[in-house]
Amino acid sequence: MRIKIYLLFLVIIALVIFYSVSVLAQSQQGQQDMSGMPGMKMDEEMEIAHPFFTHMGMSEGLGTLNLRLAGLAIRDKGKTEGDFAFHLETSLTKYVGLHIRNDRFLHEPSTELMFQFIAIKSYDGMSGLSPYIEFEVPTRSSHGNHVYTLVGFSSALSNQRMSFNQAVEYKPEENKVEGSVAFVLKLGKIFFPVVEVSGERAYNVNRIFNLLGGMKVRLNKNVLFGLAVQIPVTKNKDFSSEYIFQTDIGF
């Protein structure tokens, strides 16, 4: 199991490095073409929407903030329960990002606090590799006061029309690996189809994989609204289906 994880790490790192070099070369050529416009910035309409649950492989630009708020309808064993999720992304420095999130606040007894460190970055800042450290902080007294530590890495392969983000992390206390990947496509100026795959595997426990499909729509330059459905694709599962109603707010 560990050998497979290490091989996966190496393959993804190699792909990120190869892609980053390619993007760097293209971006340098683009910068030469725009040399007469030194103050030019990317228009907000050119930005790609965030995934529903997968965090971005690269941290937000310094001075920017993204908040994802979601209502959840979770179907399991013939019953439907409501919940909500939140995910705050911002940057503390040019190379350190901060994530605060909980994907099922009423069900999960802890909230994630993650610090993301940019290690490889393309010239345009849209692609790269970021190792991170994550702390699961208890948000209920019933969960005790122990803080669990996870380590992992994320990567991004993006341009002005599409975005691929990935995150893999390891929890030593439970000998468990968790991860997710997300692909976001831009259609026109306001539509963003989203596909995500998430999963986990613990020692002596069958793996779990979930597939999410959805659409986000830009309402204005700071707000998007999204609808998605997530279903398990393995026999071992946490729910039968999950419906997500999400609002993205950017500052």
C-alpha positions in Angstrom: 0.0 0.0 0.0 2.7 2.5 1.0 4.7 1.7 -2.2 1.7 2.4 -4.3 1.2 5.8 -2.5 4.9 6.7 -3.0 4.7 5.8 -6.7 1.5 7.9 -7.1 3.3 10.9 -5.4 6.3 10.5 -7.8 4.1 10.3 -10.9 2.0 13.4 -10.0 5.1 15.4 -9.1 6.7 14.5 -12.4 3.5 15.5 -14.3 3.3 18.8 -12.4 7.0 19.6 -13.1 6.6 18.8 -16.8 3.4 20.9 -17.1 4.8 23.8 -15.1 7.8 24.0 -17.4 5.5 24.0 -20.4 3.3 26.7 -18.9 6.3 28.8 -17.9 7.6 28.8 -21.5 4.2 29.7 -22.9 3.7 32.5 -20.3 7.1 34.0 -21.0 6.1 34.2 -24.7 2.8 35.8 -23.7 4.6 38.3 -21.5 6.8 39.3 -24.4 3.8 39.8 -26.6 2.2 42.1 -23.9 5.5 44.0 -23.2 3.8 47.3 -24.2 1.1 46.9 -21.5 3.1 46.7 -18.2 0.1 47.2 -15.9 -2.2 44.6 -17.4 -4.0 42.2 -15.1 -6.3 39.2 -15.8 -9.9 40.2 -15.9 -12.2 38.7 -13.3 -14.3 37.1 -16.0 -11.2 35.1 -17.1 -10.9 33.4 -13.7 -11.9 29.7 -13.3 -14.5 28.8 -10.7 -13.4 26.8 -7.6 -14.4 23.2 -7.3 -17.2 22.2 -4.8 -15.0 20.4 -2.2 -11.5 19.9 -3.5 -9.3 22.8 -2.4 -7.2 24.6 -5.0 -3.8 23.2 -5.7 -2.3 26.7 -5.4 -3.1 29.2 -2.7 -5.1 32.3 -3.4 -3.3 35.4 -4.5 -2.1 37.6 -1.7 -4.9 40.0 -0.7 -7.7 37.9 -2.1 -10.2 35.6 -0.3 -12.7 33.0 -1.4 -15.5 31.7 0.8 -17.6 28.7 -0.2 -20.9 28.1 1.7 -23.0 25.1 1.0 -26.2 23.5 2.1 -26.3 19.7 1.9 -29.1 17.2 1.6 -27.6 13.8 2.5 -29.6 10.6 1.6 -28.8 7.4 3.5 -30.8 4.3 4.4 -34.0 5.8 3.1 -33.6 9.0 5.2 -32.6 12.5 4.2 -30.6 14.7 6.6 -29.6 18.3 6.2 -26.1 19.7 6.9 -23.9 22.6 5.8 -20.3 23.2 4.8 -17.9 26.1 4.6 -14.5 26.6 3.2 -12.4 29.7 3.5 -9.3 30.1 1.3 -6.8 33.0 1.5 -3.1 33.7 1.6 -0.9 34.8 4.6 2.1 35.6 2.4 3.0 35.2 -1.3 4.0 31.6 -0.6 1.8 30.5 2.3 -1.9 29.8 1.9 -4.5 29.3 4.6 -7.6 27.0 4.4 -10.3 26.7 7.1 -13.0 24.1 6.2 -15.6 21.7 7.3 -17.5 19.7 4.7 -20.2 18.4 7.0 -20.3 20.6 10.1 -23.2 18.8 11.9 -21.7 15.4 11.4 -18.0 16.1 11.6 -16.7 16.8 15.2 -13.6 18.7 14.0 -12.8 21.5 11.6 -9.7 21.5 9.3 -7.0 24.2 9.6 -4.5 23.9 6.8 -1.3 25.7 5.8 -0.3 25.4 2.2 3.3 26.1 1.0 4.0 26.9 -2.6 7.0 24.9 -3.8 6.7 25.1 -7.6 4.9 27.8 -9.4 4.4 28.6 -13.1 5.2 32.0 -14.4 1.5 33.0 -14.6 0.9 31.6 -11.1 -1.9 29.3 -12.2 -0.1 26.0 -11.9 2.3 24.4 -9.5 2.8 22.2 -6.5 2.2 22.8 -2.8 3.0 20.6 0.2 0.8 21.3 3.2 0.2 20.5 6.8 -3.3 20.2 8.2 -4.7 20.2 11.8 -8.1 18.7 12.7 -9.2 20.9 15.5 -12.2 19.6 17.7 -15.3 21.8 17.4 -17.3 19.7 19.9 -16.5 18.8 23.5 -17.7 15.3 22.9 -14.7 14.7 20.5 -12.2 15.5 23.2 -9.4 18.0 22.8 -6.9 16.0 20.8 -5.7 17.8 17.6 -4.9 15.4 14.7 -2.1 16.3 12.3 -2.1 15.4 8.6 0.5 16.0 5.9 0.0 16.1 2.1 0.5 17.9 -1.1 -1.7 19.5 -3.7 -1.1 20.5 -7.3 -2.8 22.6 -10.0 -2.7 22.5 -13.8 -4.7 25.4 -15.0 -5.1 28.0 -17.8 -7.8 30.4 -18.8 -10.2 27.7 -20.0 -9.9 24.8 -17.6 -8.5 23.9 -14.2 -7.3 20.6 -12.7 -6.7 20.5 -8.9 -5.6 17.6 -6.8 -4.9 17.0 -3.1 -3.6 13.9 -1.3 -3.0 13.7 2.5 -1.9 11.1 5.1 -3.2 10.8 8.6 -0.6 8.9 10.7 -2.9 8.3 13.7 -5.3 6.2 11.6 -2.9 5.1 8.9 -5.3 6.6 6.4 -4.9 8.2 3.0 -7.5 10.7 1.7 -7.5 12.5 -1.5 -9.6 14.2 -4.2 -9.2 15.6 -7.7 -11.4 18.1 -9.5 -11.7 19.2 -13.1 -13.5 22.6 -13.9 -14.2 23.7 -17.4 -15.2 27.2 -18.5 -18.0 27.5 -21.0 -18.6 31.0 -22.2 -18.3 33.7 -19.6 -20.5 32.4 -16.8 -20.9 28.6 -16.9 -18.5 26.1 -15.2 -19.1 22.4 -15.4 -17.4 20.6 -12.5 -16.4 16.9 -12.0 -14.7 15.7 -8.8 -13.6 12.3 -7.5 -12.8 11.9 -3.8 -11.8 8.9 -1.7 -10.1 7.4 1.3 -8.4 4.2 2.3 -7.5 3.1 5.8 -5.5 0.1 7.0 -7.6 -3.1 6.9 -10.7 -1.0 5.7 -12.2 -1.2 2.2 -11.6 1.9 0.1 -14.3 4.5 -0.5 -14.7 6.5 -3.7 -17.3 9.2 -4.5 -18.1 10.9 -7.8 -19.5 14.4 -8.0 -20.9 16.2 -11.0 -22.3 19.7 -11.0 -22.5 23.2 -12.5 -21.5 26.6 -11.3 -22.9 29.9 -12.7 -21.3 33.3 -12.2 -23.9 35.8 -11.0 -21.4 38.7 -11.0 -17.6 39.2 -10.7 -17.7 38.3 -6.9 -20.4 35.7 -6.6 -21.1 32.2 -8.1 -23.9 29.7 -7.4 -23.5 26.0 -7.9 -25.6 22.8 -7.8 -24.1 19.3 -7.7 -24.9 15.7 -6.8 -22.4 13.3 -5.3 -22.8 9.5 -5.3 -20.6 6.6 -4.0 -19.0 4.3 -6.7 -17.8 1.6 -4.3 -19.7 -0.9 -2.1 -18.2 0.7 1.0 -19.9 4.1 1.4 -20.8 6.8 3.9 -24.1 7.8 2.2 -26.4 6.9 -0.8 -26.4 10.3 -2.4 -25.6 13.9 -1.5 -27.0 17.1 -3.0 -25.0 20.3 -2.8 -26.2 23.9 -3.1 -23.2 26.2 -2.9 -22.4 29.9 -3.1 -18.9 31.2 -3.8 -18.0 34.6 -2.6 -14.7 36.2 -3.7 -13.1 39.4 -2.4 
